[in-house]
Amino acid sequence: MIESVKGKKYPNHKPNTTYSSGRSCLEKGCSTIISKYNKFKHCNNHKQRVYPRIKGRKVPTDLQEPLS
């Protein structure tokens, strides 16, 4: 019989971050219970949407005007 080596499969394993369970969405009238793994205070239907920048850069508005 061949014996196998036993040990931790992932030695640097870090447990998932959890938040308090039983939280509900902060939106008025929403009774959705949020998962303990969700870090947001609103459910997926009510959280603010954030879209990534696809191309280009934001032009700084607080630059000093050059001297003439």
Distance bins in CASP14 RR format, pairs under 12 A and 6 or more apart:
PFRMAT RR
TARGET T0000
AUTHOR 0000-0000-0000
RMODE 2
METHOD distances of the structure
MODEL  1
7 13 0 0 0 0 0 1 0 0 0 0 0
15 37 0 0 0 0 0 1 0 0 0 0 0
16 35 0 0 0 0 0 1 0 0 0 0 0
16 36 0 0 0 0 1 0 0 0 0 0 0
16 37 1 0 0 1 0 0 0 0 0 0 0
16 38 0 0 0 0 0 1 0 0 0 0 0
16 39 0 0 0 0 0 1 0 0 0 0 0
17 35 0 0 0 0 0 1 0 0 0 0 0
17 36 0 0 0 0 1 0 0 0 0 0 0
17 37 1 0 0 1 0 0 0 0 0 0 0
17 38 0 0 0 0 0 1 0 0 0 0 0
17 39 1 0 0 1 0 0 0 0 0 0 0
18 34 0 0 0 0 0 1 0 0 0 0 0
18 35 0 0 0 0 1 0 0 0 0 0 0
18 36 1 0 1 0 0 0 0 0 0 0 0
18 37 1 0 0 1 0 0 0 0 0 0 0
18 38 0 0 0 0 1 0 0 0 0 0 0
18 39 0 0 0 0 1 0 0 0 0 0 0
19 34 0 0 0 0 1 0 0 0 0 0 0
19 35 0 0 0 0 1 0 0 0 0 0 0
19 36 1 0 1 0 0 0 0 0 0 0 0
19 37 1 0 0 1 0 0 0 0 0 0 0
19 38 1 0 0 1 0 0 0 0 0 0 0
19 39 1 0 0 1 0 0 0 0 0 0 0
19 40 0 0 0 0 1 0 0 0 0 0 0
19 41 0 0 0 0 1 0 0 0 0 0 0
20 33 0 0 0 0 0 1 0 0 0 0 0
20 34 0 0 0 0 1 0 0 0 0 0 0
20 35 0 0 0 0 0 1 0 0 0 0 0
20 36 1 0 0 1 0 0 0 0 0 0 0
20 37 0 0 0 0 0 1 0 0 0 0 0
20 38 0 0 0 0 0 1 0 0 0 0 0
20 39 0 0 0 0 0 1 0 0 0 0 0
20 41 0 0 0 0 0 1 0 0 0 0 0
21 33 0 0 0 0 1 0 0 0 0 0 0
21 34 0 0 0 0 1 0 0 0 0 0 0
21 35 0 0 0 0 1 0 0 0 0 0 0
21 36 1 0 1 0 0 0 0 0 0 0 0
21 37 0 0 0 0 1 0 0 0 0 0 0
21 38 0 0 0 0 0 1 0 0 0 0 0
22 31 0 0 0 0 0 1 0 0 0 0 0
22 32 0 0 0 0 0 1 0 0 0 0 0
22 33 1 0 1 0 0 0 0 0 0 0 0
22 34 1 0 0 1 0 0 0 0 0 0 0
22 35 0 0 0 0 1 0 0 0 0 0 0
22 36 1 0 0 1 0 0 0 0 0 0 0
22 38 0 0 0 0 0 1 0 0 0 0 0
23 30 0 0 0 0 0 1 0 0 0 0 0
23 31 0 0 0 0 0 1 0 0 0 0 0
23 32 0 0 0 0 1 0 0 0 0 0 0
23 33 1 0 0 1 0 0 0 0 0 0 0
23 34 1 0 1 0 0 0 0 0 0 0 0
23 35 0 0 0 0 1 0 0 0 0 0 0
23 36 0 0 0 0 1 0 0 0 0 0 0
23 37 0 0 0 0 0 1 0 0 0 0 0
23 38 0 0 0 0 1 0 0 0 0 0 0
23 39 0 0 0 0 0 1 0 0 0 0 0
23 40 0 0 0 0 1 0 0 0 0 0 0
23 41 1 0 0 1 0 0 0 0 0 0 0
23 42 0 0 0 0 0 1 0 0 0 0 0
23 43 0 0 0 0 1 0 0 0 0 0 0
24 30 1 0 0 1 0 0 0 0 0 0 0
24 31 1 0 0 1 0 0 0 0 0 0 0
24 32 1 0 0 1 0 0 0 0 0 0 0
24 33 1 0 1 0 0 0 0 0 0 0 0
24 34 1 0 0 1 0 0 0 0 0 0 0
24 35 0 0 0 0 0 1 0 0 0 0 0
24 38 0 0 0 0 0 1 0 0 0 0 0
24 41 0 0 0 0 1 0 0 0 0 0 0
24 42 0 0 0 0 1 0 0 0 0 0 0
24 43 0 0 0 0 1 0 0 0 0 0 0
24 46 0 0 0 0 0 1 0 0 0 0 0
25 31 1 0 0 1 0 0 0 0 0 0 0
25 32 1 0 1 0 0 0 0 0 0 0 0
25 33 0 0 0 0 1 0 0 0 0 0 0
25 34 1 0 0 1 0 0 0 0 0 0 0
25 35 0 0 0 0 0 1 0 0 0 0 0
25 38 0 0 0 0 0 1 0 0 0 0 0
25 40 0 0 0 0 1 0 0 0 0 0 0
25 41 1 0 0 1 0 0 0 0 0 0 0
25 42 1 0 1 0 0 0 0 0 0 0 0
25 43 1 0 1 0 0 0 0 0 0 0 0
25 44 0 0 0 0 1 0 0 0 0 0 0
25 45 1 0 0 1 0 0 0 0 0 0 0
25 46 1 0 1 0 0 0 0 0 0 0 0
25 47 0 0 0 0 1 0 0 0 0 0 0
26 32 0 0 0 0 0 1 0 0 0 0 0
26 34 0 0 0 0 1 0 0 0 0 0 0
26 40 0 0 0 0 1 0 0 0 0 0 0
26 41 1 0 1 0 0 0 0 0 0 0 0
26 42 1 0 1 0 0 0 0 0 0 0 0
26 43 0 0 0 0 1 0 0 0 0 0 0
26 46 1 0 0 1 0 0 0 0 0 0 0
26 47 0 0 0 0 1 0 0 0 0 0 0
26 48 0 0 0 0 0 1 0 0 0 0 0
27 34 0 0 0 0 0 1 0 0 0 0 0
27 40 0 0 0 0 0 1 0 0 0 0 0
27 41 0 0 0 0 1 0 0 0 0 0 0
27 42 1 0 1 0 0 0 0 0 0 0 0
27 43 1 0 0 1 0 0 0 0 0 0 0
27 44 0 0 0 0 0 1 0 0 0 0 0
27 45 0 0 0 0 1 0 0 0 0 0 0
27 46 1 0 1 0 0 0 0 0 0 0 0
27 47 0 0 0 0 1 0 0 0 0 0 0
27 48 0 0 0 0 0 1 0 0 0 0 0
28 42 0 0 0 0 0 1 0 0 0 0 0
28 46 0 0 0 0 1 0 0 0 0 0 0
29 42 0 0 0 0 0 1 0 0 0 0 0
29 43 0 0 0 0 0 1 0 0 0 0 0
29 45 0 0 0 0 0 1 0 0 0 0 0
29 46 0 0 0 0 1 0 0 0 0 0 0
30 41 0 0 0 0 0 1 0 0 0 0 0
30 42 1 0 0 1 0 0 0 0 0 0 0
30 43 1 0 0 1 0 0 0 0 0 0 0
30 44 0 0 0 0 0 1 0 0 0 0 0
30 45 1 0 0 1 0 0 0 0 0 0 0
30 46 1 0 0 1 0 0 0 0 0 0 0
30 47 0 0 0 0 0 1 0 0 0 0 0
31 43 0 0 0 0 1 0 0 0 0 0 0
31 45 0 0 0 0 0 1 0 0 0 0 0
31 46 0 0 0 0 0 1 0 0 0 0 0
32 38 0 0 0 0 0 1 0 0 0 0 0
32 40 0 0 0 0 0 1 0 0 0 0 0
32 41 0 0 0 0 0 1 0 0 0 0 0
32 42 0 0 0 0 1 0 0 0 0 0 0
32 43 1 0 1 0 0 0 0 0 0 0 0
32 44 0 0 0 0 1 0 0 0 0 0 0
32 45 1 0 0 1 0 0 0 0 0 0 0
32 46 0 0 0 0 1 0 0 0 0 0 0
32 47 0 0 0 0 0 1 0 0 0 0 0
33 43 0 0 0 0 1 0 0 0 0 0 0
34 40 1 0 0 1 0 0 0 0 0 0 0
34 41 1 0 0 1 0 0 0 0 0 0 0
34 42 0 0 0 0 1 0 0 0 0 0 0
34 43 1 0 0 1 0 0 0 0 0 0 0
34 44 0 0 0 0 1 0 0 0 0 0 0
34 45 0 0 0 0 0 1 0 0 0 0 0
34 46 0 0 0 0 0 1 0 0 0 0 0
34 47 0 0 0 0 0 1 0 0 0 0 0
35 43 0 0 0 0 1 0 0 0 0 0 0
35 44 0 0 0 0 1 0 0 0 0 0 0
38 44 0 0 0 0 1 0 0 0 0 0 0
38 47 0 0 0 0 1 0 0 0 0 0 0
39 47 0 0 0 0 0 1 0 0 0 0 0
40 46 0 0 0 0 1 0 0 0 0 0 0
40 47 1 0 1 0 0 0 0 0 0 0 0
40 48 0 0 0 0 1 0 0 0 0 0 0
40 49 0 0 0 0 0 1 0 0 0 0 0
40 50 0 0 0 0 0 1 0 0 0 0 0
41 47 0 0 0 0 1 0 0 0 0 0 0
41 48 0 0 0 0 0 1 0 0 0 0 0
42 48 1 0 0 1 0 0 0 0 0 0 0
42 49 0 0 0 0 0 1 0 0 0 0 0
END
